[in-house]
Amino acid sequence: MCRIKKNDFTILFAFFIAFACLASHALQARAQTLSDRIAALLSSKQLAGAQVAIDMRELVPTGSQEVYSLHPDLPLMPGSNAKVLTTAAAFDRFGADYDLPTRLYIVGNDLVVVGGGDPALGDPVLSQYVGWKPTTPFEIWAGILKKKGLTHFDNLYIDDSIFDHQFTNPLWPSGQSSDWYEAPVGGLNYSLNVKPTPGNADGTAVDDPGLYAGSAIWQTFTANGITFDGQLLRGSLTQLDASGQAKPLATFETPLPAILRRAHTDSINLMAEALCKLLGHDATGRPGSWADGIAAIQAYLKSLGISQDMVTLADGSGLSHSDRIAPEALTMVLAHIASEPDAAVYINSMARPGSGTLIHRFIGSPAARDIYAKDGHITGASTLCGYLFVDGRKFVFSVMVNHYHGNVNSWEDQVVTALYFAASGKP
C-alpha cells in the first residue's frame, strides 16, 4: 500500500496550486494576445469616425462564454447579417427536413397552381445543380397531365394567397426596385422573380411575382401540348373550390437546406424575405406579411433570452437601412443553432472562404479552412458573422462596422484571423 505523508501532500498541493496559476496565467496571456491584436487593428485609419462592435464566444458544453467583446450590445446596421436571424428562426421552427411545396390542382375544368411560399421555384442556380432548366418542374407537370389524358382546360389560376400582396417592402432603398436584389416577394415565385433583359446579365425585377410565375407555367404547358380556352387569372383555391371537388395532380418541393444555402452562401434576399413571411403565416394563419414575420422572429429571439433592445427589423434580409442588430444577438443565435442535433445542416449552408460571397475573402489567411460565415453589405455598413473551428474548439463571432472609409472586408478578415491565432496558440 502506498501512503501519502503529510509533507508529501503539502508538496502535491503546492504543485497543484502552482500548475493552476500557470494555466490561469496562460489563459490570461492568450486572451490578452487577442485583445492586443484587435486593439492594433482598431487603430486603422479606415475606422476613423466609424462605429465598430464585436462579439466573440467560445462554445462550451454549458453554452458559450465570452472571449472578446467591444460594444457587444450596440445595435448597428447589419446588412445581410440580418438573414441569420431569419434563417435561424425558420430552421428552428420548420426543421432540417422541411420542404416548401408548390401544388397543382384541377377544379372543374380549370387548373390551379397553389404557391407555398417557395422562393426557389425555377431558381436558375439550383436548377443547374441538378441538370434542369428553370421550367423543368412545369414540363414534368405537363407530362403528368398528358399521361392522365388531361390536355385541354378552361383557365389557369394562380393562388399565391399564402402571403399578402405587398410584394416590395416600403422601407427598402428607393430607386432600386427594378434591381434583382430588390426582387418582389410572393406566395408563388419563379426564377428569383427576375426577368432577363438584353444587356443586363442580372435581369430586372418583375412587378407581380405570382403572375410572372403563372405566365411561365402557361407558356411551358402550351409548349408541351396542354391548351387553354380561357385566361391566366389569380384566384384562391378555397374560393374556387366551394364544393370541395378539387383534386391534387402534382407537387414540386424545395428542401429548406437548399434555400438556406442560397440565402447564406449567395446572399439572395428573396430567400430570406420569403422565409420571413412564411414564419408570419405559420404564426398567425393569416397571409404572410413582413409585420407578422418580424413579430415571429422577435418572439424567437425573446425565447433565446435576447433583449428586444438589441434588434430592430424592417425586413428579413437586412436590405433596409432601418434594420439594427447588436453583435451579441447574432452570436447568441449562432451559438444556439450550434447546439442542435441538425446544426451541421445550417452551418454547412454558410459560405466558405473562396466560395459564394466570400470568394475573395480570407485570401492567404490560415483561418480560411476553418470558417463558415455570412457577410453583409449595404451603403454604410459592412458586417461578418459565423463560426470558427480550431483544433477541436468552436467559436462564434460577429464583427460589425458602420460609417467606415473604403472597403473594410480585409480588416474584418484580420479580426477573425486574430481569433484564430489566439485559439490555436500560434504566433
PELIN-V295981 format. One record per residue. N is the residue number from 1. RES is the residue in one letter. SS is DSSP state (hx for helix, st for strand, lp for the rest). PSI is psi in radians with two decimals (NA if undefined). OMEGA is omega as a letter, one per 20 degrees, with the letter a starting at -180 (none if undefined). Layout:
N_RES_SS_PSI_OMEGA, N_RES_SS_PSI_OMEGA
This chain:
1_M_lp_2.40_r, 2_C_lp_2.15_a, 3_R_lp_2.47_r, 4_I_lp_2.10_r, 5_K_lp_2.87_a, 6_K_hx_-0.78_a, 7_N_hx_-0.66_r, 8_D_hx_-0.76_r, 9_F_hx_-0.72_r, 10_T_hx_-0.72_r, 11_I_hx_-0.78_r, 12_L_hx_-0.72_a, 13_F_hx_-0.73_r, 14_A_hx_-0.69_r, 15_F_hx_-0.74_r, 16_F_hx_-0.78_r, 17_I_hx_-0.75_a, 18_A_hx_-0.75_r, 19_F_hx_-0.76_r, 20_A_hx_-0.70_r, 21_C_hx_-0.73_r, 22_L_hx_-0.75_r, 23_A_hx_-0.73_r, 24_S_hx_-0.77_r, 25_H_hx_-0.64_r, 26_A_hx_-0.76_r, 27_L_hx_-0.72_r, 28_Q_hx_-0.68_r, 29_A_hx_-0.71_r, 30_R_hx_-0.77_r, 31_A_hx_-0.70_r, 32_Q_hx_-0.66_r, 33_T_hx_-0.77_r, 34_L_hx_-0.78_r, 35_S_hx_-0.75_r, 36_D_hx_-0.75_a, 37_R_hx_-0.80_a, 38_I_hx_-0.62_r, 39_A_hx_-0.72_r, 40_A_hx_-0.69_r, 41_L_hx_-0.56_a, 42_L_lp_-0.21_r, 43_S_lp_0.01_a, 44_S_lp_2.42_r, 45_K_hx_-0.41_r, 46_Q_hx_-0.35_a, 47_L_hx_0.07_r, 48_A_lp_2.06_a, 49_G_lp_0.03_a, 50_A_lp_2.80_r, 51_Q_st_2.21_a, 52_V_st_2.32_r, 53_A_st_2.36_a, 54_I_st_2.47_r, 55_D_st_2.28_r, 56_M_st_2.30_a, 57_R_st_2.55_r, 58_E_st_2.37_r, 59_L_st_2.22_a, 60_V_st_2.90_a, 61_P_lp_-0.51_a, 62_T_lp_0.02_a, 63_G_st_-1.92_r, 64_S_st_2.68_r, 65_Q_st_2.49_a, 66_E_st_2.35_r, 67_V_st_-0.40_r, 68_Y_st_2.47_r, 69_S_st_2.58_r, 70_L_st_1.90_a, 71_H_lp_0.91_a, 72_P_lp_-0.37_a, 73_D_lp_0.29_r, 74_L_lp_1.98_r, 75_P_st_2.21_r, 76_L_st_2.91_r, 77_M_lp_2.20_a, 78_P_lp_-0.25_a, 79_G_hx_-2.49_a, 80_S_hx_-0.05_r, 81_N_hx_-0.34_r, 82_A_hx_-0.48_r, 83_K_hx_-0.55_a, 84_V_hx_-0.70_r, 85_L_hx_-0.73_a, 86_T_hx_-0.84_a, 87_T_hx_-0.62_r, 88_A_hx_-0.74_r, 89_A_hx_-0.73_r, 90_A_hx_-0.71_r, 91_F_hx_-0.76_r, 92_D_hx_-0.67_a, 93_R_hx_-0.79_a, 94_F_hx_-0.49_r, 95_G_lp_2.79_a, 96_A_lp_-0.38_a, 97_D_lp_0.12_a, 98_Y_lp_2.45_r, 99_D_st_2.45_r, 100_L_st_2.05_a, 101_P_st_2.63_r, 102_T_st_2.17_a, 103_R_st_2.57_r, 104_L_st_2.23_r, 105_Y_st_2.78_r, 106_I_st_2.28_r, 107_V_st_1.94_a, 108_G_lp_-2.10_r, 109_N_lp_0.47_r, 110_D_st_2.58_r, 111_L_st_2.47_r, 112_V_st_2.16_r, 113_V_st_2.09_a, 114_V_st_2.01_r, 115_G_st_2.49_r, 116_G_lp_0.31_r, 117_G_lp_0.13_a, 118_D_lp_2.05_r, 119_P_lp_-0.11_a, 120_A_lp_0.09_r, 121_L_lp_2.13_a, 122_G_lp_0.26_r, 123_D_lp_2.09_a, 124_P_hx_-0.66_a, 125_V_hx_-0.85_r, 126_L_hx_-0.62_r, 127_S_hx_-0.75_a, 128_Q_hx_-0.60_r, 129_Y_hx_-0.64_a, 130_V_lp_0.21_r, 131_G_lp_0.44_a, 132_W_lp_2.92_r, 133_K_lp_2.80_r, 134_P_lp_-0.52_a, 135_T_lp_-0.03_a, 136_T_hx_-0.74_r, 137_P_hx_-0.65_a, 138_F_hx_-0.57_r, 139_E_hx_-0.67_r, 140_I_hx_-0.75_r, 141_W_hx_-0.76_r, 142_A_hx_-0.68_r, 143_G_hx_-0.68_r, 144_I_hx_-0.75_r, 145_L_hx_-0.77_a, 146_K_hx_-0.65_r, 147_K_hx_-0.51_r, 148_K_lp_-0.02_a, 149_G_lp_0.35_a, 150_L_lp_1.75_a, 151_T_lp_-0.07_a, 152_H_st_2.15_a, 153_F_st_2.93_r, 154_D_lp_-1.35_a, 155_N_lp_2.79_r, 156_L_st_2.03_r, 157_Y_st_2.51_r, 158_I_st_2.30_r, 159_D_st_1.79_r, 160_D_lp_0.50_a, 161_S_lp_-0.05_r, 162_I_lp_-0.47_r, 163_F_st_2.80_r, 164_D_lp_3.09_a, 165_H_lp_0.41_r, 166_Q_lp_1.53_a, 167_F_lp_-0.52_r, 168_T_lp_2.56_a, 169_N_lp_2.21_a, 170_P_lp_-0.27_a, 171_L_lp_0.15_r, 172_W_lp_2.72_a, 173_P_lp_2.35_a, 174_S_lp_2.73_r, 175_G_lp_0.14_a, 176_Q_lp_0.27_a, 177_S_lp_-0.37_r, 178_S_lp_-0.13_a, 179_D_st_2.54_a, 180_W_hx_-0.60_a, 181_Y_hx_-0.15_r, 182_E_hx_0.53_a, 183_A_lp_2.53_a, 184_P_lp_2.84_a, 185_V_lp_2.06_a, 186_G_lp_2.96_r, 187_G_lp_-0.35_r, 188_L_lp_2.11_a, 189_N_lp_2.82_r, 190_Y_lp_2.31_r, 191_S_hx_0.81_r, 192_L_hx_0.26_a, 193_N_hx_0.64_a, 194_V_st_2.31_a, 195_K_st_2.22_r, 196_P_st_2.42_r, 197_T_st_2.62_r, 198_P_lp_2.32_r, 199_G_lp_0.05_r, 200_N_st_1.76_a, 201_A_st_-0.54_a, 202_D_st_-0.36_a, 203_G_st_3.05_a, 204_T_st_2.35_r, 205_A_st_2.41_a, 206_V_lp_2.94_a, 207_D_lp_-0.73_a, 208_D_lp_1.77_a, 209_P_hx_-0.64_a, 210_G_hx_-0.82_r, 211_L_hx_-0.53_r, 212_Y_hx_-0.79_r, 213_A_hx_-0.75_r, 214_G_hx_-0.69_r, 215_S_hx_-0.71_r, 216_A_hx_-0.67_r, 217_I_hx_-0.79_r, 218_W_hx_-0.88_a, 219_Q_hx_-0.70_r, 220_T_hx_-0.72_r, 221_F_hx_-0.86_a, 222_T_hx_-0.59_r, 223_A_hx_-0.29_a, 224_N_lp_0.47_r, 225_G_lp_0.20_r, 226_I_lp_2.11_a, 227_T_st_2.75_a, 228_F_st_2.44_r, 229_D_lp_-0.36_a, 230_G_lp_-2.33_a, 231_Q_lp_2.98_r, 232_L_st_2.10_a, 233_L_st_2.81_r, 234_R_st_2.31_r, 235_G_lp_2.62_a, 236_S_lp_2.34_r, 237_L_hx_-0.67_a, 238_T_hx_-0.74_r, 239_Q_hx_-0.65_a, 240_L_hx_-0.46_a, 241_D_lp_0.94_a, 242_A_lp_-0.50_a, 243_S_lp_-0.02_r, 244_G_lp_0.57_a, 245_Q_lp_0.07_a, 246_A_lp_2.43_r, 247_K_st_2.22_r, 248_P_st_2.38_a, 249_L_st_-0.68_a, 250_A_st_2.76_r, 251_T_st_2.42_r, 252_F_st_2.33_a, 253_E_st_2.45_r, 254_T_st_2.19_r, 255_P_st_2.46_r, 256_L_hx_-0.72_r, 257_P_hx_-0.56_r, 258_A_hx_-0.66_r, 259_I_hx_-0.68_r, 260_L_hx_-0.73_a, 261_R_hx_-0.74_a, 262_R_hx_-0.56_r, 263_A_hx_-0.68_a, 264_H_hx_-1.06_a, 265_T_lp_-0.72_a, 266_D_lp_-0.09_r, 267_S_lp_0.80_r, 268_I_lp_2.01_a, 269_N_hx_-0.69_a, 270_L_hx_-0.63_a, 271_M_hx_-0.83_a, 272_A_hx_-0.67_a, 273_E_hx_-0.66_r, 274_A_hx_-0.68_r, 275_L_hx_-0.64_r, 276_C_hx_-0.87_r, 277_K_hx_-0.59_r, 278_L_hx_-0.68_r, 279_L_hx_-0.67_r, 280_G_hx_-0.74_r, 281_H_hx_-0.76_a, 282_D_hx_-0.65_a, 283_A_hx_-0.50_a, 284_T_hx_-0.39_a, 285_G_lp_-0.09_r, 286_R_lp_2.89_r, 287_P_lp_2.25_a, 288_G_st_2.35_a, 289_S_lp_2.88_r, 290_W_hx_-0.69_a, 291_A_hx_-0.84_a, 292_D_hx_-0.61_r, 293_G_hx_-0.76_r, 294_I_hx_-0.70_r, 295_A_hx_-0.69_r, 296_A_hx_-0.70_r, 297_I_hx_-0.76_r, 298_Q_hx_-0.68_r, 299_A_hx_-0.69_r, 300_Y_hx_-0.80_a, 301_L_hx_-0.69_r, 302_K_hx_-0.65_a, 303_S_hx_-0.36_r, 304_L_lp_0.02_a, 305_G_lp_0.32_a, 306_I_lp_2.17_a, 307_S_lp_2.44_r, 308_Q_hx_-0.41_r, 309_D_hx_-0.31_a, 310_M_hx_-0.27_a, 311_V_st_2.21_r, 312_T_st_2.13_a, 313_L_lp_2.49_r, 314_A_lp_-0.24_a, 315_D_lp_-3.00_a, 316_G_lp_-0.07_a, 317_S_lp_-0.25_a, 318_G_lp_0.15_r, 319_L_lp_-0.52_a, 320_S_lp_2.45_r, 321_H_lp_-0.03_r, 322_S_lp_-0.22_r, 323_D_lp_2.46_r, 324_R_st_2.29_r, 325_I_st_2.37_r, 326_A_st_2.52_a, 327_P_hx_-0.56_r, 328_E_hx_-0.55_r, 329_A_hx_-0.70_a, 330_L_hx_-0.77_a, 331_T_hx_-0.60_r, 332_M_hx_-0.69_r, 333_V_hx_-0.81_a, 334_L_hx_-0.69_r, 335_A_hx_-0.71_r, 336_H_hx_-0.82_r, 337_I_hx_-0.68_a, 338_A_hx_-0.33_a, 339_S_lp_-0.07_a, 340_E_lp_2.71_a, 341_P_lp_-0.63_a, 342_D_lp_0.43_a, 343_A_hx_-0.62_a, 344_A_hx_-0.57_r, 345_V_hx_-0.79_a, 346_Y_hx_-0.85_a, 347_I_hx_-0.74_a, 348_N_lp_-0.23_r, 349_S_lp_-0.16_a, 350_M_lp_2.81_a, 351_A_st_2.54_r, 352_R_lp_2.58_r, 353_P_lp_2.27_a, 354_G_lp_0.03_r, 355_S_lp_2.77_r, 356_G_hx_-2.39_a, 357_T_hx_-0.10_r, 358_L_hx_0.33_a, 359_I_lp_-0.52_r, 360_H_lp_0.40_a, 361_R_lp_2.66_r, 362_F_lp_0.53_r, 363_I_lp_2.15_a, 364_G_lp_-0.04_r, 365_S_lp_2.33_r, 366_P_lp_-0.22_r, 367_A_lp_-0.20_a, 368_A_hx_-0.72_a, 369_R_hx_-0.14_a, 370_D_hx_0.21_a, 371_I_st_2.39_r, 372_Y_st_2.04_a, 373_A_st_2.88_r, 374_K_st_2.20_r, 375_D_st_2.98_r, 376_G_st_2.35_r, 377_H_st_2.19_r, 378_I_st_2.98_a, 379_T_lp_2.09_r, 380_G_lp_-0.03_a, 381_A_st_2.36_r, 382_S_st_2.23_a, 383_T_st_2.79_r, 384_L_st_2.25_r, 385_C_st_2.78_r, 386_G_st_-2.64_a, 387_Y_st_2.53_r, 388_L_st_2.14_r, 389_F_st_2.10_a, 390_V_st_2.06_r, 391_D_lp_0.78_r, 392_G_lp_-0.12_r, 393_R_st_2.60_a, 394_K_st_2.32_a, 395_F_st_2.67_r, 396_V_st_2.62_a, 397_F_st_2.70_r, 398_S_st_2.16_r, 399_V_st_2.10_a, 400_M_st_2.29_r, 401_V_st_2.25_r, 402_N_st_2.52_r, 403_H_lp_0.92_a, 404_Y_lp_-3.10_r, 405_H_lp_2.28_r, 406_G_lp_-2.52_a, 407_N_lp_2.12_a, 408_V_lp_0.28_r, 409_N_hx_-0.86_a, 410_S_hx_-0.63_r, 411_W_hx_-0.79_r, 412_E_hx_-0.72_r, 413_D_hx_-0.69_r, 414_Q_hx_-0.62_r, 415_V_hx_-0.79_r, 416_V_hx_-0.61_r, 417_T_hx_-0.60_r, 418_A_hx_-0.68_r, 419_L_hx_-0.71_r, 420_Y_hx_-0.82_a, 421_F_hx_-0.73_r, 422_A_hx_-0.70_a, 423_A_hx_-0.64_a, 424_S_hx_-0.29_a, 425_G_lp_0.18_a, 426_K_lp_2.59_a, 427_P_lp_NA_none
